[in-house]
Every structure is written in C-alpha cells, then in structure tokens.
Amino acid sequence: MTKILAIDDSRTMRAMLETALTEAGMDVDLAEDGVEGLEVLPDAAPDLVITDINMPRLDGFGLIEGVRKKPEYASLPILVLTTENGDALKQRARDAGATGWIVKPFDADKLVAVINRLVV
C-alpha cells in the first residue's frame, strides 16, 4: 500500500487529500505545517510527500530543504500542491528538491495518477 504524508495548514485541504487518497487505496498521514511534517516524517515512512508552500512556522520550501538534508530521503518524491503557479516559485521548489508541482484546486484522479507514476 502506498503511504503518503500530506502537509497543509488548511484543515479542509487536508480532509480533501485524505479522502481522495484513501479512496484510491493509499495510507495517508497528515501534518498541518512544515515543522509538524518533519516531526512525523520518520514514523510516517511515506513513499511520497505532498506539501503546500504557504504555511505558518515552516513553509513548503523549508520543509523540502529539511527533508532533502537527510540522506535517507534523498530520493523521496515530493509534490508541491499550492494555489501559487509562478515560474520563479516553481524553480525555487525544484532547486529545493521538489519532484513536481500541482496547482489547487486539484483533480483527485490526476493527483492519484501522478502519485502512481512517481511511486514505483
């Protein structure tokens, strides 16, 4: 079973992600910001991380950099799921180590398809 760690400061967005991914047969752990995301990462042991960019305490860029600092997560796919779509932000996310970028609102089927492509 594919394990996902979804990080978003919006309770509604976390619920939408959990529903969409659980219905697709995935096991989902949730965190509400980058600090909590990094705290739960070892126990969650995800196959893929989904993160928002704009969050309190630690934003998505900081989360991605924090994950990439740990050698055991060097190849862990990280998807950015955000309302932002500027090229400079996308490049900053890629530079930090993001694998892909999806703009909200997301299409559940497309999100699941992307996850299935990235998690082999």
N, C-alpha and C positions, 0 to 999 in steps of 0.2 A: 504494500500500500504506500502510495506517495505521501510523504509528510511535508506539510507547508507551514512556514512561520509567516503570518501576516501581521504587519505593523502599520497602524494608522491611528491617529488621535481622534478620529470620528467613530463614535460608537455605532452609528448607522452603517458606515462603510465596513467596519469590522464584521457586523452582523451579515451584511450582504455577501462579503467574501466567504465567511464561514458557511453560509447557506449554499452558495454556488459551488464551492469546492467540496463540501461534504456530500452534496447530491451527486457529484462526479466521482465519488468513491475515495476521496482523499481524506487524510487525517490532518486536522488544522489546529495549530496553536496560535494564540493571539497575544499581541502586546500593543500598548497604547502610545508608545513613543520609542525613540532610539535607545534610550537608557534601559528601559524595560526589555526591549528587543535583544540587546546584548546580554542582559542578565539571564533571560530564558533560553538563549540560543543553545548552550551546551546540553541542557536537559531535553529541549525540543528535538535536537538532532535532525533538523529538516533536510529534505532533498532540494528545497528551493525556498528562497526568502522573497516575500513581496513587501515593499515598503513605500510609504508616502514620502514626499520631500518635506513639506511644511508641517513640522511638529514641534511642540514645546520640548524643553530640556535638551534633546539631541535630535537634529533634523536627519533627513534621509541620507544626505551626503556624509554626515558624521557617522551614521550607522554603517554605511557601506565601507567607509575607511576603517572603522573599528573591526568589522568582520574580516576584511582583507588583511589586517595586521596579523591575524592568526593563521599560521601555515596550514593548519588542518582544514581551513575554509577557503583555501586559495582557489579551488575550482567550483565552489558552491554557487549555483546560478542565483542571481539577484535581479528581480524585476522591480522597476520603479513604476508605481501606479499613482498618478497625480493629475491634478487639473492643469498643471503647467505644461506648455509644449514648446517653449523657446529653444532654439538650436543651441544657444550658449549653455543653458541648463542641462540639455541632453549631453553635450560634450563634457560638462563638468561631472555628470553622473558616470559617463563612460570612463573618464580619467580616474575617478574614484574607484572604479571596478564594477560598475553595473553591467549586467548582461543584456538587459532590454528595457524598453520604456513603453508604457501603455497609458493613454490619456483617459481620465474619468469623464463621463460615466463609462464603465466597462461593459462589454458584451460577455456574458458568462461563458458561452460556447467558445468564443475566440480566446478568452483567457485560458480556459482549460486546454485548448489546442496548443497554445504557446507553451504552457507548462509541460504538456506531454512531449513536445519537441525538445525541450531543454533537459528534461529529466530522463536519462537513458538507463 
